[in-house]
Amino acid sequence: MAHQEACQLYIEQEIKEGLAQGKTPYSIGKELTAMIEKMFETSIPADTLKKRAQRMAEKLGTNVPNPATTGDHSENLEKRQNQPLTNTAGQFVKGTTPGPGRPSKYSPPQPYPPYTNAIYIADIAISQLERITADDPKREKAFKKVIDWINEQLSQG
């Protein structure tokens, strides 16, 4: 038997014995860490062994769920396939919702609005109009010309 397999077998046996004696997973992990260091010349964190002892105490074996045993999916498959998706009120029956799973909690991204530089150009125009000084004799005539142009553009659509 390989070194690693021997170590794993030893850990399983010691955890089973410790649980049978009524030891806590914490004490099992602490004691096993010291014994493994002496016997196998390797170190395994006590927390790792404690968690393994907890799983063995709960008879889980691993912290990854087995998909074949996590519900009645395989047992009642035929029964559920023949079950209608909606009841008489038109609502979905529990466990028969169509689709791949629960709905996404994120909405699809919204499309960007069309690009326009109208505000930028308007800012440039305003900054140019600000260059007309208050004492310029043609100031009023220039502003009226701009206002007339704006009204003409707005009426065209």
C-alpha positions in Angstrom: 0.0 0.0 0.0 1.3 3.5 -0.8 2.4 5.9 1.9 -0.6 8.3 1.2 -3.1 5.5 1.2 -1.8 4.1 4.5 -2.0 7.6 6.1 -5.6 8.0 4.9 -6.6 4.6 6.2 -5.0 5.3 9.5 -6.8 8.7 9.8 -10.2 7.0 9.0 -9.6 4.3 11.6 -8.5 6.6 14.3 -11.4 9.0 13.7 -13.9 6.0 13.9 -12.3 4.8 17.1 -12.2 8.3 18.6 -15.9 8.9 17.8 -16.8 5.5 19.3 -15.0 6.5 22.5 -17.0 9.7 22.6 -14.2 12.1 21.8 -14.9 15.5 20.3 -13.9 16.2 16.7 -11.6 18.9 18.0 -9.7 16.6 20.3 -9.5 13.9 17.6 -8.0 16.4 15.2 -5.5 17.7 17.7 -4.3 14.2 18.7 -4.2 12.9 15.2 -2.1 15.8 14.0 0.6 14.9 16.5 0.5 11.1 15.7 0.6 11.6 11.9 3.6 13.9 12.3 5.5 11.1 14.2 4.4 8.1 12.2 4.2 9.4 8.6 6.6 12.4 8.9 4.1 14.8 7.4 1.9 17.5 8.8 -1.8 17.9 8.4 -3.5 20.9 10.0 -5.6 19.9 13.1 -8.5 21.9 11.6 -8.6 19.7 8.5 -8.8 16.5 10.7 -11.4 18.1 12.9 -13.6 18.9 9.9 -13.2 15.3 8.6 -14.1 14.0 12.1 -17.2 16.2 12.1 -18.3 14.9 8.7 -17.7 11.3 9.7 -19.7 12.0 12.9 -22.6 13.3 10.8 -22.1 10.4 8.4 -21.7 12.7 5.4 -18.3 11.6 4.2 -17.5 14.8 2.3 -18.5 18.4 2.2 -19.6 18.1 -1.5 -23.2 17.0 -1.9 -24.0 14.0 -3.9 -26.4 15.0 -6.7 -28.1 11.6 -6.7 -29.1 11.9 -3.1 -29.9 15.6 -2.7 -33.6 15.3 -3.2 -36.3 13.3 -4.9 -35.2 14.1 -8.4 -34.4 10.5 -9.4 -37.1 8.8 -7.5 -40.1 10.8 -8.7 -38.9 11.7 -12.2 -41.6 9.8 -14.1 -44.3 11.1 -11.8 -43.2 14.7 -12.3 -42.8 14.3 -16.1 -46.5 13.5 -16.4 -47.6 16.3 -13.9 -49.1 19.5 -15.5 -47.1 22.6 -15.3 -50.0 24.8 -14.2 -52.9 24.4 -11.9 -56.5 25.4 -12.7 -55.8 29.0 -11.6 -53.1 29.2 -14.2 -50.2 29.4 -11.7 -47.2 27.2 -11.9 -47.2 24.1 -9.7 -44.3 24.0 -7.2 -41.3 22.1 -8.7 -42.5 22.3 -12.3 -41.4 25.8 -13.3 -40.1 25.6 -16.9 -36.6 26.8 -17.8 -33.1 26.1 -16.6 -33.6 27.3 -13.0 -34.5 30.4 -11.0 -34.7 33.7 -12.9 -31.6 35.9 -13.0 -31.4 38.6 -10.4 -29.7 40.8 -13.0 -31.6 42.6 -15.8 -30.1 42.5 -19.3 -27.9 45.5 -20.1 -29.8 48.4 -21.6 -28.6 49.7 -25.1 -26.6 52.9 -25.1 -28.4 56.0 -26.3 -27.3 57.2 -29.7 -24.2 59.3 -29.6 -24.6 63.1 -30.0 -22.3 66.0 -29.5 -25.0 68.7 -29.6 -24.5 69.8 -25.9 -20.7 70.0 -26.5 -21.1 72.2 -29.6 -23.7 74.4 -27.7 -21.1 74.9 -24.9 -18.6 76.0 -27.5 -21.0 78.4 -29.1 -21.8 79.9 -25.7 -18.2 80.3 -24.8 -17.7 82.1 -28.2 -20.6 84.4 -27.5 -19.2 85.2 -24.1 -16.2 86.8 -25.9 -18.5 89.7 -27.0 -17.9 92.4 -24.4 -20.6 94.4 -22.7 -19.4 97.7 -24.2 -19.4 96.4 -27.8 -21.8 98.7 -29.9 -23.0 95.7 -32.0 -23.6 93.4 -29.1 -27.4 93.6 -29.2 -27.5 93.1 -33.0 -25.2 90.1 -32.7 -27.4 88.4 -30.0 -30.6 89.1 -32.0 -29.0 87.5 -35.1 -28.1 84.4 -33.0 -31.7 84.3 -31.5 -33.2 84.6 -35.0 -31.0 81.7 -36.2 -32.0 79.6 -33.2 -35.7 80.2 -33.8 -35.3 79.4 -37.5 -33.6 76.1 -36.6 -36.2 75.2 -34.0 -39.1 75.9 -36.5 -37.5 73.7 -39.1 -37.6 70.7 -36.9 
